[in-house]
Amino acid sequence: MAFLFRIQRKRTAGAAAKFTGLAMALAVSGCSLLEDRSERYVNAREGEPLQLPETADESRFGQVMPVRDVTTADSGRMYRSTIPQPPDMTSEILEENYVVEELDGQMWLLINDVPGRVWPAVSSYMNNRGLGVAHDSPQLGLLQSELVNFSKQARTLLELESDPGSDEQLLVVQARVAPGVRRKTTEVQLRVHDVASNPDQLLAWQSGAEPSRTDLATSERLLTDMGDFLRGREESKSYSRAALGMVSEPLVRLNSENEQPVAIEMDLDYGRGWSEVSRALDEAGIPVVDLNRSEGWFNVDFRTESERDAGWFDWFGDDEAPRHTFDLQLEEADGVVIVTASRTADYDGDNRSSELLSELFEYLY
């Protein structure tokens, strides 16, 4: 029995050595013997619809596992380089809520909610702070306060003197509630207006007006206070049916031809459009090699992950510097900003301009 036992041990040791050698060979070859099936979906053909007999009751048949329809905006992401990720159910939730943002002399409070819910909250804020609401228009998204001068609470909020003189300037506060650039967000602006007398109607909102630094400081203080107020009453939100008439068309649209994205259209001024594209590139993790705001272009690196991956040699060196492979161009025409993409002449990779626009659109809107 001892002799047989020794023979079995020798055979076991030989098998182990063979297995170890095979494992090392596979590791060195990078598992090239295994088929990469991650791209099969790209070339998969659509099957023929199921043909039922004429006598069959169609109401008794259905899909066991329904497949969602692919929209035009999604079709640009069906490319070979990367398997599309499943939808992120938290993508519509901002990392921070009630954030005061400023760009080119404009300031607003960004809120992660629809205008129909923000409208009554802004009205409650104005009443709570002693401003009151003298005139409003849900369709225009405007609320206008009573004269600030005759409310002690409102005077404190605006840091007016406790003992006003007879020649004190009369003031009213306007709030503008509008759909935000990103989906399901709202932007609120606050402005203080000088008036000669108590207005008997809603004042026009001057979109192109450039406030002074003092006005911006006042707006920032009011918007910060409003953010604190809204944050404290999140459990008691209400909805305004009157605000349903507020213009809610998306400010960012993806234009396509033959089911391929060709341009992004932004209903924004140039400064705001440039800022949003810059933010979207940063959040999407697309490296920017160079940029020029006055000429309206971004030079970006939009190579695939496989092109950027140096494989085994990546362990022994620094990360490769971004390469200029695609261009983004911004042009202002007829009050909108048009964003287009193109591949550089010296880049011989696939032309993924449509995919670049599609991915950028996801982070813009």
Beta strands, then each sheet from edge to edge (+ up, - down):
strand 1: 99-103
strand 2: 106-111
strand 3: 135-137
strand 4: 142-144
strand 5: 170-179
strand 6: 186-195
strand 7: 252-257
strand 8: 260-266
strand 9: 288-292
strand 10: 297-300
strand 11: 326-333
strand 12: 336-343
sheet 1: 1+ 2- 6+ 5- 4+ 3-
sheet 2: 7+ 8- 12+ 11- 10+ 9-
end
